[in-house]
Amino acid sequence: MRCAAIGLLALAAGCATVVAAPPAPELPSAAPAVTAAPAVTAAPAVIAPTAARPAPPAKAAREAAKPAPAPTLDVAALKERLRSTSACGVFTKLALKNQMDDLLQQFRAQHQSGGASGVSALRQPYDMLVLKVLAVVQDGDPSLARMISGSREAIWGILVDPVKFNALA
């Protein structure tokens, strides 16, 4: 059992390769052996050249390893989706809006004071608010939850940068 776990771990880490097991010895059977009909050989087929050839494995691996370009963040569309979603009620939306406004006010105060280190202290309240919004919308509007989750770091980048933050307001 321990060897199997170590083998799986090594395979998952890419440290080992799978080696084919040796063929199992044939056991005598009581049924008569069936012989296959002789194979008919045909003339070799001519492969016509095609315009599109499959990518070599190394090139395909490099293409798959490239990170996908980051989607652009449309803050206005995200706001509109939050306002129009039926995943939560009016009072929940108002409570979330008040909490968002309070957090934005804290960012505004930090940017006006000029303290860059103070903005990093707002990361935990930001994360907690994003998690609260995700918890509210994830069951009723999963696509909006994915949009918010995917935009989390991009929104943080806007809030931390004073120039981008002032352009947002």
C-alpha positions in Angstrom: 0.0 0.0 0.0 2.8 2.4 0.9 4.6 1.6 -2.4 1.5 2.4 -4.4 1.1 5.7 -2.6 4.7 6.6 -3.3 4.4 5.5 -6.9 1.3 7.7 -7.4 3.1 10.6 -5.8 6.1 10.1 -8.1 3.8 9.9 -11.1 1.9 13.0 -10.1 5.2 14.9 -9.6 6.5 13.8 -13.0 9.4 12.0 -11.5 8.7 8.6 -12.8 7.5 7.0 -16.0 5.1 4.2 -16.5 6.7 1.0 -17.7 4.6 -1.7 -19.4 4.2 -4.8 -17.3 5.6 -8.0 -18.7 3.1 -10.1 -20.6 1.2 -12.6 -18.4 2.0 -16.2 -19.1 -0.8 -18.0 -21.0 -2.8 -20.5 -19.0 -3.8 -23.7 -20.8 -7.5 -23.7 -21.5 -9.9 -26.5 -22.2 -11.4 -24.8 -25.2 -9.9 -25.4 -28.6 -7.8 -22.6 -30.0 -9.3 -20.6 -32.8 -7.0 -19.8 -35.6 -7.3 -16.5 -37.4 -7.8 -16.4 -41.1 -4.7 -15.4 -43.1 -4.3 -11.6 -43.4 -4.8 -10.1 -46.8 -2.2 -7.7 -47.7 -3.1 -4.7 -49.9 -1.0 -2.3 -51.8 0.3 0.4 -49.5 -1.9 3.5 -49.5 -0.6 6.8 -50.7 -1.1 9.6 -48.3 -2.1 12.8 -49.9 -0.4 15.9 -48.6 -2.7 18.1 -46.6 -2.6 21.8 -46.0 -2.9 21.5 -42.2 -0.5 19.2 -40.4 -0.8 18.5 -36.7 1.6 20.4 -34.5 4.6 18.5 -33.3 4.2 17.4 -29.7 6.8 19.8 -28.3 5.2 22.7 -30.0 1.8 21.7 -28.8 3.1 21.4 -25.3 4.6 24.9 -25.5 1.3 26.3 -26.8 -0.7 24.7 -24.0 1.8 26.0 -21.4 1.3 29.6 -22.5 -1.0 31.5 -20.1 -4.2 32.7 -21.6 -4.4 36.5 -22.0 -6.1 38.1 -19.0 -9.6 39.2 -19.8 -10.2 42.9 -19.5 -12.2 44.1 -16.6 -15.4 46.0 -17.3 -16.3 47.5 -14.0 -19.5 49.1 -15.3 -20.8 45.8 -16.6 -19.9 44.1 -13.3 -21.8 46.8 -11.3 -24.8 46.4 -13.6 -24.8 42.6 -13.2 -24.7 43.0 -9.4 -27.6 45.4 -9.5 -29.7 43.4 -11.8 -29.1 39.9 -10.4 -32.0 38.1 -8.8 -29.6 36.0 -6.7 -30.3 38.3 -3.7 -33.0 40.6 -2.5 -33.1 44.3 -2.3 -32.1 44.6 1.3 -29.1 42.4 0.8 -28.0 44.5 -2.2 -28.4 47.7 -0.1 -26.4 46.2 2.8 -23.6 45.1 0.3 -23.6 48.5 -1.4 -23.2 50.2 2.0 -20.3 47.9 2.9 -18.7 48.6 -0.5 -19.1 52.3 -0.1 -17.5 52.2 3.3 -14.5 50.2 1.9 -14.1 52.6 -1.0 -14.1 55.5 1.5 -11.3 53.8 3.4 -9.3 53.4 0.2 -10.0 57.1 -0.7 -8.7 58.2 2.8 -5.6 56.0 2.4 -4.8 57.4 -1.0 -5.3 61.0 0.1 -3.0 60.5 3.1 -0.3 59.2 0.7 0.5 56.1 2.8 1.1 53.2 0.5 1.6 50.8 3.4 -1.9 51.6 4.7 -3.6 50.4 1.6 -2.2 46.9 2.1 -3.9 46.8 5.5 -7.2 47.0 3.6 -6.6 43.7 1.8 -8.3 41.6 4.5 -11.5 43.7 4.6 -11.5 43.6 0.7 -11.2 39.8 0.7 -13.9 39.4 3.3 -16.3 41.6 1.3 -15.6 39.7 -1.9 -16.2 36.4 -0.2 -19.4 37.7 1.2 -20.6 38.8 -2.2 -19.6 35.5 -3.7 -21.5 33.6 -0.9 -24.6 35.7 -1.7 -24.7 35.2 -5.4 -23.1 31.8 -6.0 -26.2 29.7 -5.8 -28.6 32.1 -7.6 -26.2 33.4 -10.3 -23.2 31.1 -10.8 -21.9 33.0 -13.9 -21.8 36.2 -11.9 -20.0 34.5 -9.1 -17.4 33.2 -11.6 -17.1 36.7 -13.1 -16.5 38.2 -9.6 -14.0 35.5 -8.6 -12.1 35.9 -11.9 -12.0 39.7 -11.5 -10.9 39.7 -7.8 -7.2 40.5 -8.4 -7.9 43.0 -11.2 -10.3 44.9 -8.9 -7.7 44.9 -6.2 -5.1 46.3 -8.6 -7.5 49.2 -9.4 -8.1 49.9 -5.7 -4.5 49.9 -4.8 -3.3 52.2 -7.7 -4.2 55.8 -6.8 -4.4 56.9 -10.5 -6.7 54.0 -11.5 -8.8 54.5 -8.3 -9.3 58.2 -9.0 -10.3 57.4 -12.6 -12.9 54.9 -11.3 -14.6 57.5 -9.1 
